[in-house]
Amino acid sequence: MNHSLPDGSPAGQATHYAVQEPDPPALEARGVGRRFGRSWALRDCDFRLPAGRICALVGPNGAGKTTLLSLAADVLEPTCGTLSVFGDSHKSPARRNRVAFVGQSKPLYPGFTVGEMLRVGREMNPGWDQGTAEQLVRQGDIPLRAKVGHLSGGQRTRVALALALGKRPRLLLLDEPMSDLDPRVRHEITALLMSEVAEHGTTVLMSTHMVSEMDTVCDYLVTITGGRVRLAGEIDALLAAHTVLSGHGQGQNPSAELLPHTVVSCDRSGGHVTALVRPEGPVAGKWIQHRPHLEELLIAYLGVPDIPHLITPSARIDAGEDAA
Ligand SMILES: Nc1ncnc2c1ncn2[C@@H]1O[C@H](COP(=O)(O)OP(=O)(O)OP(=O)(O)O)[C@@H](O)[C@H]1O
């Protein structure tokens, strides 16, 4: 299903939002699905994440975010479809070397010291960058001789991030990386991720529930509800494709004025209506309109399990296009 972007062009066709990517996308999902027993955790997943983006992966608990990250990290196999990493659709050591994954459980050896953990990183990864890994550990005042099992949750997160960044990945997958970090460290890690992207062109895909912080660091967004991708693309383009209407409308029936548009959410209190919509053309009626903030957009989308998807051209896989 195609939806209109604010310039009136269908979301599925090339518009001024299109980004010419010389490199293959960091991640490309074609018809990807993953089932556990009889339940689908993720299905009909079609999108691209262009290289060099910092992408927030957002969805309610149980939406399928960890499943998607685990598929991209080759920790899980898709039940159907193909997931390519930088154009490579087959599992291989080379593909694994390009990707680093920091999962929620931060699997580290509790009996090892931090220095020994970094040595494991060095021995397992051909492109290992000891300076970056050590710097991240030292910035957190964590001695290299400290036992991993004696570290706090936030300190373990820092060591896991040091191992991931020391690998010098082209694609960094982070599953709620900030959840146990204090605000000062979150700020530091955020700045670090941004400088990684600027210096090395690293692509970052991170699941997060922290909307206010993602706003400053991420330029790309994928939302999942009910195991399906609902939004994918540049945050600016996705915001620009929506408007918040508030008022009473002009006619007797404000709902009729909203009918031609895709209504994502609609709150009525008394006679007052506030609606987040994707306009499919000019909006009739006397509404006060504003462009939604990211938080408004996400709260609306996370509350509706089955809204039609909106994929911007740079994230879209066109029907009939051959797989890479
Ligand atoms: N190993 C598993 N076995 C069975 N079901 C699973 C397994 N892993 C995930 N699921 C199910 O798949 C669905 C998606 O789970 P997933 O962990 O991907 O969600 P999530 O979006 O990461 O959630 P959260 O925000 O709570 O971390 C859930 O219904 C979950 O119960």
The ligand as a Tripos MOL2 file, in Angstrom:
@<TRIPOS>MOLECULE
LIG
   31    33     1     0     0
SMALL
NO_CHARGES

@<TRIPOS>ATOM
      1 N1         13.5730  -17.9550   22.2310 N.pl3     1 LIG1
      2 C1         12.2700  -17.6920   22.1610 C.ar      1 LIG1
      3 N2         11.3500  -18.6630   22.2800 N.ar      1 LIG1
      4 C2         10.0260  -18.4130   22.1750 C.ar      1 LIG1
      5 N3          9.5120  -17.1650   21.9590 N.ar      1 LIG1
      6 C3         10.3820  -16.1560   21.8330 C.ar      1 LIG1
      7 C4         11.7970  -16.3510   21.9270 C.ar      1 LIG1
      8 N4         12.3970  -15.1480   21.7480 N.ar      1 LIG1
      9 C5         11.4040  -14.2520   21.5640 C.ar      1 LIG1
     10 N5         10.1990  -14.8470   21.6070 N.ar      1 LIG1
     11 C6          8.9000  -14.1880   21.4260 C.3       1 LIG1
     12 O1          8.9690  -13.3870   20.2640 O.3       1 LIG1
     13 C7          8.2950  -12.1590   20.4520 C.3       1 LIG1
     14 C8          9.2580  -11.0240   20.1790 C.3       1 LIG1
     15 O2         10.2550  -11.0180   21.1960 O.3       1 LIG1
     16 P1         11.4700   -9.9930   21.1870 P.3       1 LIG1
     17 O3         12.3740  -10.3720   22.3140 O.co2     1 LIG1
     18 O4         12.0460   -9.9350   19.8290 O.co2     1 LIG1
     19 O5         10.7110   -8.6230   21.5330 O.3       1 LIG1
     20 P2         11.3160   -7.1750   21.8850 P.3       1 LIG1
     21 O6         10.6430   -6.2100   20.9790 O.co2     1 LIG1
     22 O7         12.7980   -7.2140   21.8410 O.co2     1 LIG1
     23 O8         10.8050   -6.9670   23.3740 O.3       1 LIG1
     24 P3         11.4360   -6.1270   24.6210 P.3       1 LIG1
     25 O9         11.2470   -4.6720   24.3160 O.co2     1 LIG1
     26 O10        10.5820   -6.5670   25.7560 O.co2     1 LIG1
     27 O11        12.8840   -6.5210   24.7600 O.co2     1 LIG1
     28 C9          7.7450  -12.1800   21.8790 C.3       1 LIG1
     29 O12         6.3980  -12.5700   21.8040 O.3       1 LIG1
     30 C10         8.5820  -13.2260   22.5660 C.3       1 LIG1
     31 O13         7.8460  -13.8650   23.5740 O.3       1 LIG1
@<TRIPOS>BOND
     1     1     2 1
     2     2     3 ar
     3     2     7 ar
     4     3     4 ar
     5     4     5 ar
     6     5     6 ar
     7     6     7 ar
     8     6    10 ar
     9     7     8 ar
    10     8     9 ar
    11     9    10 ar
    12    10    11 1
    13    11    12 1
    14    11    30 1
    15    12    13 1
    16    13    14 1
    17    13    28 1
    18    14    15 1
    19    15    16 1
    20    16    17 2
    21    16    18 1
    22    16    19 1
    23    19    20 1
    24    20    21 2
    25    20    22 1
    26    20    23 1
    27    23    24 1
    28    24    25 2
    29    24    26 1
    30    24    27 1
    31    28    29 1
    32    28    30 1
    33    30    31 1
@<TRIPOS>SUBSTRUCTURE
     1 LIG1         1 GROUP 0 **** ****
